[in-house]
């Protein structure tokens, strides 16, 4: 493999022997530069620790979009990016689902995302550059004069991060080059692509090694003090569980080899106790109210049992230094009149979300939208429907407690700590945010626009105006009613008000349980799978699933229930797209190429790639409506016709000008919310109209367009840039080979 020669090591600073870069401000205060380090640095605990912290700084997940730009190496964390925007969570086509544009491996225009190398001129921003640094660290520490105890602690963390880097490669590409040496960046140091199976085994071996080396230090409750947040034996075994689950899934297991499921189940069940010994478990406070524990698990700035793999942040306000490390999620989801920008939830997930009994609502009686029927209404057909009726005029009635911690509607309290009036005098203060209520209903300035699904000529209440969302994403919010000591600093003058130190949890204990539930189900242990899944549901405050809730084949229905549970529990955490790829939910694995435009590279996919397990179609087996051919729309609540139209300014709200009194905001910290929600519903029915808006685009003739994830996207091809820098590496089957005049790729990710 050819690597560029630009090598730059940057340390985020030094503190105690094991201080983590994001754990405390003191870690970041003494910045030192470690360009051109030599092996001698590893003989000193301070130098070795600085290099280890450097690995954390480069390899930890980031609060950023998964994109092809600067932050291309970030995992998806719930934004409307190329991954999240390809699921039910948001609307609007992405590069993966756009029916009018096909991705290409032959040019930069509509080019396939490059998660293989990325920034070719900066070794730190290259995937294999990071792996090279990890290999350098492993070699340096292994050959150093440090004590065996210190070596074990440091190497255990390094092996984890090498596995983490390879996992993020393999999930996109299948087999990739396995590099374990510090190779010089010369052409002769070429490493071929290994099989996917060899890569999975390599990752699991690294994670086993990590778990073993860290056992003495972390299996007595985990890290404490300023070291909390470092990886542990439990972190390594939890990631191993995710890797084993991926290997069992239809993406890599087209024949449904039962031995994979049984092997994963046996290993993951045995290793659960080791994960728990590191202090991990479901976050509970003992006073869960309307899903408050579910909300608060993201807001613990101390030792948090839920956070199995976590990136820590600080709330330092921008001061020109390089120690600021903010979590930007809070400012991204908060409404504009509080100093945020807001994220718009799609109608699809709002309607798919469970009712209060934990079951999907019956959507079959809802009328068709202007762009077509709600095709997702028929999905999860092997699961019993809820006893509660879905009310499209008030979708918030009788919902799963997680619903209220995931979305925000007009009339919901969403308290915070800060005064936005210093930034804009027209912003509502709500007692410095302490009694903030979201009022984001809209009015139009022209009656003709009210029924136009594409019209944006509307303005929202409380000075939101054109900076509004129909329904806001609320997930992972630092709600003052949940957390009385916010993790953010609020700067009313800055362009972005919230400077948050909330942690980013990449792998939660709930996922450990649901991963284990899935492999248990795949191994035929349906009752045991239900037990693990119901632990998660109990924390959420919803009733257990039982086999009486399953329709037809019990194993298929149980697996469907697990995937549904994951969709809800991990909504807006960046997990759904990976689940949809694993289970090939876009087309069921039938490999029927969607209609593509003329510039699509129509490469032949081998017959061996067809799904033969699960009856030949994972979607049919699960009772899931394939995502290809579906649409996502948006919804808003506008002022009723009798109030007429309004103007374009904050004081032209037709309801306010008509003297309509607003009810108190729904306070979810109160045990009884049904009365409050009923009052809000009555107010909606009197004053507002549910209005559906265009989500996914239409063509120039106003014909509806539909999601079209092409089968070859299940395994990405190497981009033109990656191929030109690695001319000896074979291209993936299904993608054109830039180094071979556009011929079909030859590397088979499914070959063993």
N, C-alpha and C positions, 0 to 999 in steps of 0.2 A: 504494500500500500504506500502511495506517495503522500507524504505529509510536508506542509510548508515549514520553513526553517524558523519562522518567527515564534520564539518561545518566551513567554512572559509570565512570571509567577508574581502574584500580588497577594500579600498577607493582609487580612483585615485587622491584624493587631495581635497583641499578646496579653495574657493575664495569667491566672493560675494554670497548673499543668493541664487541666482538662476543660478549660472554659470554652464554651461554644460561641461562635460569632454573633448569633442573634439572641443569646440568652441574656446578656446584660450590656449596658452601655460601656462599662469599664473595659470590656473585651475590645471595643473598637477605638479606644482613646489613643493608644500608642501604636500608630501606624508605622510599619516598617516595610521596606521593599526587599524582596528576595529574588531579584533577577539573577540568572546565571548561578544558581546554587550548586554546590558540589556535594559529594557524598559525606563530607565532614559535618554538614549541618545536621545529619541524622544521629550523630553521636552525642548531641546535646538536647536535653529534654525540651528546652525552650524552642530551639530550631525545629525539631521534629514536630512539636505541637503546632508551631506556626504553619508548617506545611500541611498538617492534618486539617487545621481550621480552613486553610485555603481550599482543600477538597470540599469541605462542607459548603463554603461560600459559592463554589462553582456548580456543585451537583445538587444541592437542595432544590426542590420545586420552587417556582416563583409565582407570585400573584401577577399573572400576565396572560395575554392571549396565546393560544397555540396557533402560531402563524408561520409564515415563511420569512419573516423579517428578523429584527434583532432578537426577539424572544422565541425564536423557532424551537429552542430546546425545552421550553416550558411544557409541562404536561397541561392538559386542559383542566381548569379548576372551576368551571361553571360559567364562564363568560360566553357571550354569543360569538364564539370564534368558529374556526373551520370544523371543529368537532361538536361543540355544544349546539351550534346552529344547524347541524345536520340531524338533530333529534326532535322529539316532541316539545322540547323546552322553549324553543324560540321559533319565530317565523322568519322567512327570507332565505332563499337558496344560498348555499355555500358552494365552494369549488367541488365538493364531493357530491352534491345533490342537484346541481344545476342541469336541467334537461337540455339546455341550448348550447352548452359549452362542455367539451370533453377535455380532460387533462391530457397533457402530452409530455413525453420524456425526451422529445426531440428539439424543444425550443424553450425559450424563457417566457414566451407568450402562452398563457394558460398552462404553465409548466407544473408538473407534479411537485408537491411540496418536498423539500429536501430535508428529511430528518436523519439522513445518513451521514452527511458531513457538515452542511450548513456553511458557515463562514470559512472559506478556504484559505484566507490570508491571515487568520488569527487562530493559533493552535488552541487557545483557551476556549474560544467560542466554537470549536469543532468537537463533534462527539468523540472522535478518536484522539483528539488532543487531550481531552479530559481523561480518557482511558490511559493515554500515555503518561500523564501526570500521576495517576493512581499506580500504575505499574512502577514508575520511578520511586514512588513512596514505599511501595511494598518491598522493592529491592533494597532501597536505602535503609529502611528500618530493620529488615531481616539481617542485613550484614553489619548493623551498627553495634556499638558497645553498650546500648541501653540494657537495662535489666529485662529478664524474661517477662516479668509482670507488665512492665510498660510496653514491651513489644506486643504482647498479646492484646492489650487494650487498644493499641493503635492499629494493629493489623486487622483486628476484628472489625473495626469501623471501615477501614479501607476496602476490605473484601466485600463488605455490604455495598459500598458505592460503586464498585466495579460491576457487581451483579445488577445494581439499579440501572446503570448506564446500558448494559447489554439487554436487560429486559425491555427498555424503551426502544431499542433497535429492533429486537426480535418481534415485538408485537406488531410492528409495521411491515417488516421485510421478510420474516421467517429467518432462514439461515444467513448469517453475516460472518465476516472474518473474525476469528478469535485471536486476539493479540494479547500475549501475557508478558512480553519482553519490552524493554525500552528501545524501540527501533530507531535508528538514525533515519532522517527524512531523505532517503535516497531511493532511486528507482528499484534497485536490486532487492530491497526489503519489501517485497510483495507478499501478501498473505491472502490465500484464496478464501472464498466463502465456504464456511462449514455447513453441514446439514442443519436443519432446524432442530432435529433431535439432539445432535451434539451440542448445540447452543443451549438448549434447555438443560441438558445434563451439566454443562459448564456453569450455568447460572446457579443451579441448585447446589452444586459442589461448593461454589464460592459462598453461598448463603449458609450452608452447613458449617463451613469453616468459620465464618463470621460468628454464627451462633455458639460454636464450641469455644472460640477464643474469648468471647465476652461473657461466658456463663458465670465464671467466678465473680465477676464484677457486677453483673446486672440481674442474676436470677434470685436475688434476695430482696426484691421489691423495686429494682431499677435504679437509675441515677437519681441523685438528690441535689438540692441546692442549685448552684449556677450551672451544674453539668446536666440538669434535667433538659431533655430535648435531644440528647445524643441518641444514636441508634443503640439498640440492645439486642440480646439474644432473641427476645420476643419480636423485635422489628424484623430481624432477619428471617425468622420462621414464618411470620405473617406474610412477608413478601414472597417467600417460597410457596406458601399456600396459594397466593394469587397466580404465580407462575404455573404451578401444577394444574390449577383450574383452567388456565388458558390452554394448556396442552391437552386437557380432556375435551375441551369445547369443540363444536363442529368446525370452527375455522381451521383447526389443525387435526381434527379427528373425524374425517368425513365418513368413516365406516362405523363410527360409534363403538370403538374398541372398549369393551367393558372392563378389561384389565387396567386400562388407564384410570378409569373412575375408581376402581377398587383399590389400586395402589395409592392414589392420591388420598382417598378417604382414610385408609389405614394410617398413612403418615400424618395427615393433618389432625386426625383425632388424637393420635399419640402426642403430638406436639402442642396441643391446646393448653395442657397444664403448664408447659414451659413458658408459653406466652403469658399466661396468668401469673406465673411466678415472678415475672418482671414488673408486676404491678398494674397490668392492663385489665380492663373490664368495662362494662357499659357505664357511662356517666349517669349517676343518679344523685339527687340532693336530699331525698327524703320528703320533699314538699312539692312534688310535681303538680302543676296547675295548668290545665289546657296545653300540655306539651311544653311547659317551661324548661324541663330537663333537656328535652330534645334541642331547644334553642340555646340553652346555656352551655352545652357541651363545647361549643365553638368559642366560648368567651372566657375560658379559664386561663389565667396568666400564671398559675402555679402548676403543681403536678396534677396532670389530668389523665385519668386511667383510659379515657377514650382515645387519646392521641398516641397511636402506636408508631406512626412515622409522621413527624411534624417539622415544619419550618417555622422558626420563631422570628418575631419582628419587634421593633420598638416604635414608640410614638413621638420621636424627636421631630420637631417642626423644622422645616428647611432652614438651614443656617449657613449654607456654603461648605459644610464639612462633608467628609465621606463616610461618616458613621450613621447617617440617617438610613434607616431600613424600614420603611412604612409598608403596611398592608393597605393597598388602595381599594379593597373591596367595599368598605363602608361608604366611602365617598362615591363609588360607582353606583351603588344601589339606592342611596338616599335621594329623595325628590329634589328638584332644582331649588325650591324655595327654602330648603334647609342647607344648601351649599353643595348638594350632590349633583348627579346627572341622571340617574334612574335607569332601570332595565325593564323592558316590556315583556311580560310573560305571554306565551301563546295560549290561545283558546284550547288547543288540544290537551295540554297537560292539566289545565284547570278542570276540564270536563272528565278527564281520565282519573283524576285524583279520587281516592276512596271517600266514602261517606263515613258517618260516625261509627258504623259497625265494622269498618276496615275493609269493606267490599266495594267494588267498582259500581258506580251508579248505572241504572238502566237508562241508556241514552237513545233507545230505539224509537221512542215516540217524538223525538225532537224534529222540527221541520228542517228541510234542506236549506242550506245557505245559498246565496246568489251564485257562488262558485261551485256548488255541488253538495252532495250529502256528506255528513260526518262519517266517513268510512271507518274511522277508528272506533265507532260505537260498537262494532261487532267483534273487536279484538278481545283477547282473554276470554274466549267463548267457553272454555272448560272450567271457568270459575263462576260460582253462584253470584248473582247480582244482589245489590243491597236492598234492604227492606225500606230504606228511606228514598223518597221521591226527589229527583233532581229538579231544582227550580231555576230556570234560565234567567228569570228576572231578579233573582237573589241567589247566585251560585254559592254563596258562603253559608247557607243554611245546612246544619246537620252534617258537618264534614269531619273527617279524621283530624285529630288535634294538630297534626303536622301541617295541615292545610293553612292554618292561621299563622304558622311560623315560617311558611314558604311564600305566601302571597300577601299583598296589602291592597285593600279595596277602599273606595270612598267611604269615609265614616269609621275607619279603623284608627285607634291610637297607635302612634309609632314614636314614642317619646325619645328624646335625646337631650344632650346638655350643650347648649350653645345659643348665641344670639345672632340670627341671620340678618337682623334689621340694619346692622352696621354695614353690611355689604349692599343691601337694597332696602330702603325705608319702606317699600311696599310689601316686603315679605312679612308674613304673620309671625309674631314672636311666640305665642302660646307659652307665656311665662318662661322665656328663655329655653324653649323646647321641651320643658318638663311636662307640658300637657298638650303636646303637638298631636293634632288629628289630621290625617290625610283626607283632603277634599279635592279630588282630582276629576270630578265630573266635568263635562265640557258643554259648551254651547257653540252654535254656529252663527256666522254673521250673514248667512244667506240661506233661506229655507231650502233652496234647490240643492244645497250641499248636504243636507241632513240625511238624505237617502242614498248618497253617493258613497259607495264603499271605499273609493280611492281618494276621496276629498280629505285634505288635511287642513281645510280652512276652518279650524275649530280652535277654541281657546279654553283653557282649564282654570278652575277656580283658585283662589288664594295666591294669585300672582304666578301660578305655574305657566299660564298662557300657552305658548306653543311648545314649551319644554315640559312635556307631560307624557305619561304612559297610561294606557287604559287600565291595566292591572299591573302593579309593581311586583318585581321579584324582591322578597324580603329575607330569603334564606341567609343564614349566617350573620344576621344583623346584630349589632351591639345595641339592643333595645334597652332603654333605661328602665323600663318596667321589669325586665329580666335581670339586668346587671346594674345595680345601683352605683358601681364604681367603674365608669366607662374606661375602656382600654385606649381611647383616643384623646388627643389634644385637639381642641376646636379653635381654629384661627379664623375669626370673622372677616379679616381683611384679605387673607390669601385667596388666590383664585380657586383653590381647592381646600375646603375647610377642615375636613376630617383627616387627621394624621394618626393612623391607628396602629397599635401594637398587637392586634389580635393575631393569634397563631393561625397558620395554614395547615390543616390536618390533611395529609395526603392519604393516609390509610388509617381508618378508624377501627375500633374493636367491633363495632357493628358489622363491618365488612368481614372481619375474621369469622364471625358467626355465620354470616350469609354465604361466604365462600365454602365453609364446612358443610352448611346445609345443602348447597348445590352438589358437592361431590358425594354426599351421603345419598341424595336422591338419585344421582347418576349411577351409584353402586347398588340401587334397589332398596335402600334403607329409608323408606318414605316416612315412617313414624318418627324416626330419629331426626330426619331433615326438618319435620314440622316443629320438633322441640327446639332446635337452634333458631329457626325463624321466629317462633313465638316469643323467644326471649327478647328479640328486637321489638316486636309488636307490643309486648307488655310495657317496655320502657316508653313507647310512644303513646300508650294509653288506649289501645284498641284491642278488641277481643281476639282470641286465638283463631288461627285457621284450624279446621278439622277436616278429616276426609269426607265428612258429610257435605262440605262446601265444594267438593270436586265433582265434575261432570265427566263421565267416560273413564278412560284409562287413568288410573290413580297416579302413576309415575309422571305421565305427561302433564297432568293437571297440577301436581305438586311442583314440577319444574317451572310451569307457567306462573304459579303463585310466587315462587322465589324471585323470578325475573321481575314480576310486578312489584314485589316488596322492594327490590333494589331500585327500581325506577322511582319509587316514592321516597324511600329513606335517603337516597343519595341524589335527589333532584338538585340541580345547580351546583354539584360538586365535581363535575367533569367525568363522571363514571358511565353515563348512559351510552355514549357513542361506543366505548370499548365493549360494553355488553351487547350492543346491536351488531357489532362486527363479529364478536365471538360466536354469537348464535345465528349469524347471517340473516338477520331479521329484515334486511332490505328486500330480499327476494326468496328467502327460504333455502338458498343454496342451489337453486335450479339452474343457475348459469345461463339464463335467458337474457341476452344482451338487449337493453332498452333501445328504443329508437334514438339514434345519435345524429348529430349534424355532420356535415361532409368532412370536417377536419378531424373527426375521431380516428384514432389508430385502432382499427378493428383487427386486433390480433387474436389468433386462435387460442383457445384455452383447452387443455387436454381433457379427455373424457374421464381420466382418473381423478379429476378435481370435483366431479359431481358428488353430491351428497348421496350416499347409499344407506346410511343409517337413518333412524328417525323417519322411516317410511319414504325416504327420498326427498323430503321437504320439511325443514325444521319449523317453518311457520305453520304448516298444516298440523304437524304433530303437536305443537304447543297450543294451537287454537289462536294464533296471532295473525292479524291481517298484515300482509307484507307492507313495509313502509314505502317501497317504490309504488308510485301511482297514487299516493295520498298527498294531501295539502294541509297546511296550517294557516289559520286565520287569527285575527286579533278581535278583541272586544273592548268596548268603552261604554260608559254610562253618560248619556247626554240629557240635557234639560228637556222636560216634556213639552209637547207642542203648544200647550196653552200659555207657556211663558214667552213664546216668540223667540226672536233672535237677540243677540247681544253685540257688543262692540269688540274692539281689539285691545282694550286696556284692562287693568286689574279691577277697576271699579265699574265694569260693565256687565257683571254677573247678573243674568236675568232673575235668578232665584233670590239673591240678596236684594236686588232692586224691587222685587215684588214683596219683600218682607217675609219670606219663607224662613222659619226658624229651623236651625239644624239640631238634630238630637245630639246627646252626648256621644263622644267617640266610644266605640266598643272597647272595653278594658279587659284584656285577656288575663290580667292578673287576678281577676275576680273569679271565684269558683263557678258561679252561675252566669254563663254567657248567653244562654238560650233566650232569656227575656230581652237582653240588649240586642241580640241579633234579630229577634222578631220585630222590635221597635224600628230598627234600621230598615228591615225589609218593608215595613209599612210606609216608611218615609220614601224609600225608593219607588214603590208602586204609585205613590201620589205625585212625585216630583221628577222622576227620572225615567228614561227609556233605555232598555238594553239595545245597543247598536253594534252590529258586526262590521268589522273593517277588513280590508284586504291585508293579508299577511304575505304568503308566497305570491310571487308576481304573476301577471298575465302577459300574454304576448301582445304584439302591436295591434292585433285585431280583437283584443279583449277576451281572447280565449284563455281559460284557466290552464296553467302549467302545473306539472306534478313532479314530485321528488323522483330523481332518476340516478340512483347510486349504481354505477356500472360494476359488474362482477369482478373485473380485474382490479378494482380499488381495494378489494379485501386484502391483497398484498401489493404494496406500493412498488413501483419501479424506481430505479435509480434515476435521478434527474440528469439533465444534460451536463450540468456543472460537475456533479459527482462522477459521472462517467468520464468526462474529459480529464479529470484529475486522477482517475483510477482506470486506465485503459485496459488493464488485464482482468478486471472484475467482470464476470458475466452478468448480463441484464436478467431481470426476473421475467419468466414466461408471462406473456400477455402484454408486454411493453416493448416498444421499439428500441433497438440497440443503437445508440448514437455512434458507437465505435465500430459498428458493422453495417453501416449504410442503411440503417433503419430496419434491419431484419428482426424477426421476432426473437425475444430473449430466450435464453436456454436454461437459466437456473430455475429449478423446480423446488419451491419451498416445502412441498409435501413429500418429496423423495427422501427416503431413509437410506 
